[in-house]
Amino acid sequence: MGDRIELGRRGEQLAADYLTARGYRVIGRNWRCREGEIDVIAEHGGETVFVEVKTRSSTDFGHPFEAITLGKMARMRRLAAAWCEASSTGTRRRIRIDAIAIIAPRTGSPSIEHLQRLS
């Protein structure tokens, strides 16, 4: 497995742990459809929260949040809608799209930033 894939998986686990520690209930990870993938799906405060996780080992090539473009945000909205349709229980749900940036150096503690309500 490549270092980049391993770093991404580590970041997603750190994000899920971070959310759980703050009272979120993680209900899905790496959900896929033809449109793409949702990294983490959680419930919190009556909302279904779709989380894009961006992990970097440093900021040498920019902050992880800089990788979230307008196109990526639009895709996340489409993915959230697809997930809601696929898992529909016949009720409407409040949804939210968040992003978590993780800087996880090879040595030392990772830093985690959480932006709520991207859209």
C-alpha positions as CSV (number, residue, x, y, z in Angstrom):
1,M,0.0,0.0,0.0
2,G,1.3,3.4,-0.9
3,D,2.3,6.0,1.7
4,R,-0.4,8.4,0.3
5,I,-3.1,5.8,0.7
6,E,-2.0,4.9,4.2
7,L,-1.8,8.6,5.2
8,G,-5.4,9.1,3.9
9,R,-6.7,6.1,5.9
10,R,-4.9,7.3,9.0
11,G,-6.5,10.7,8.5
12,E,-10.0,9.3,8.1
13,Q,-9.5,7.2,11.3
14,L,-8.3,10.3,13.2
15,A,-11.3,12.3,11.9
16,A,-13.7,9.5,13.0
17,D,-12.1,9.4,16.4
18,Y,-12.2,13.2,16.7
19,L,-15.9,13.3,15.8
20,T,-16.8,10.5,18.2
21,A,-15.0,12.2,21.0
22,R,-17.2,15.3,20.4
23,G,-20.5,13.4,20.6
24,Y,-21.0,12.5,16.9
25,R,-22.1,9.0,16.0
26,V,-20.3,7.8,13.0
27,I,-22.7,5.8,10.8
28,G,-20.6,5.3,7.7
29,R,-17.2,5.5,6.2
30,N,-16.0,5.4,2.6
31,W,-19.5,5.2,1.2
32,R,-19.2,5.0,-2.6
33,C,-21.5,5.5,-5.6
34,R,-20.8,6.3,-9.2
35,E,-20.4,10.0,-8.3
36,G,-17.6,9.4,-5.9
37,E,-17.0,8.7,-2.2
38,I,-18.0,10.2,1.1
39,D,-15.2,9.8,3.7
40,V,-17.2,9.9,6.9
41,I,-21.0,10.1,7.6
42,A,-22.1,10.9,11.1
43,E,-25.1,12.0,13.1
44,H,-25.0,15.0,15.4
45,G,-27.6,17.3,16.9
46,G,-30.4,15.9,14.7
47,E,-28.4,16.3,11.5
48,T,-26.7,13.8,9.1
49,V,-23.2,15.2,8.6
50,F,-21.2,14.4,5.5
51,V,-17.5,14.9,6.1
52,E,-14.7,15.4,3.6
53,V,-11.3,14.6,5.2
54,K,-8.1,16.0,3.8
55,T,-4.9,14.8,5.3
56,R,-1.4,16.0,4.6
57,S,1.9,15.2,6.2
58,S,2.9,18.8,6.2
59,T,1.8,22.2,4.7
60,D,4.8,22.3,2.3
61,F,2.3,22.1,-0.6
62,G,-0.5,24.1,1.0
63,H,-3.1,23.6,3.7
64,P,-5.4,20.6,3.4
65,F,-8.4,22.8,3.1
66,E,-7.0,24.4,0.0
67,A,-7.7,21.1,-1.8
68,I,-11.5,21.6,-1.4
69,T,-12.5,23.4,-4.5
70,L,-16.0,24.6,-5.6
71,G,-16.2,21.6,-7.8
72,K,-15.5,19.3,-4.9
73,M,-18.1,21.0,-2.8
74,A,-20.7,20.6,-5.5
75,R,-19.8,16.9,-5.8
76,M,-20.2,16.5,-2.0
77,R,-23.7,18.0,-2.3
78,R,-24.6,15.5,-5.0
79,L,-23.0,12.6,-3.0
80,A,-25.0,13.6,0.1
81,A,-28.2,13.6,-2.0
82,A,-27.4,10.2,-3.4
83,W,-26.7,8.8,0.1
84,C,-30.0,10.2,1.4
85,E,-31.8,8.6,-1.5
86,A,-30.1,5.3,-1.1
87,S,-30.7,5.1,2.6
88,S,-34.1,6.8,2.7
89,T,-36.4,5.7,5.4
90,G,-39.2,7.8,4.0
91,T,-38.4,10.8,6.3
92,R,-36.7,14.0,5.4
93,R,-33.4,14.6,7.2
94,R,-31.5,17.7,8.0
95,I,-28.0,17.5,6.4
96,R,-24.8,19.3,6.7
97,I,-21.5,19.1,4.9
98,D,-18.3,19.6,6.9
99,A,-14.6,19.3,6.2
100,I,-11.8,18.1,8.5
101,A,-8.2,19.0,7.8
102,I,-5.5,16.9,9.3
103,I,-1.8,17.6,9.3
104,A,-0.1,14.3,10.4
105,P,3.7,14.5,10.4
106,R,5.6,11.2,10.5
107,T,6.7,12.1,14.0
108,G,4.8,14.1,16.6
109,S,1.1,14.7,17.1
110,P,-1.3,15.4,14.3
111,S,-3.3,18.7,14.2
112,I,-7.0,18.6,13.4
113,E,-9.2,21.4,12.2
114,H,-13.0,21.1,11.7
115,L,-15.0,23.4,9.5
116,Q,-18.7,23.0,9.8
117,R,-21.3,23.8,7.1
118,L,-19.3,24.1,3.9
119,S,-22.4,24.5,1.9
